[in-house]
Amino acid sequence: MMIKDWAMPSNWNHLASNILKAELKRKAISYEQLKEKLAMIGIDETINSIKNKIGRGTFQFAFFLQCATAIGIKNLHLEGLAEI
């Protein structure tokens, strides 16, 4: 079996970043709005820390879950992401 290029470890961070960016874009939420929405659920982040985390894609899954909760993600479809 051959692993697809995106599934190689060097691309996991990029994939994580793109998934979160896509959800923000789909919901038309800016980083400033995300900061405000995170604050509403008790998560204190600066805009720069949000930009850096999402830009690098090296955030913890807990941060992803916090963002998902803050912006109201109910379902996340990952079909095709784990195909090898």
Secondary structure, DSSP 8 states (H G I E B T S, - for coil): ----GGGSHHHHHHHHHHHHHHHHHHTT--HHHHHHHHHHTT----HHHHHHHHHHT---HHHHHHHHHHHT------TTTT--
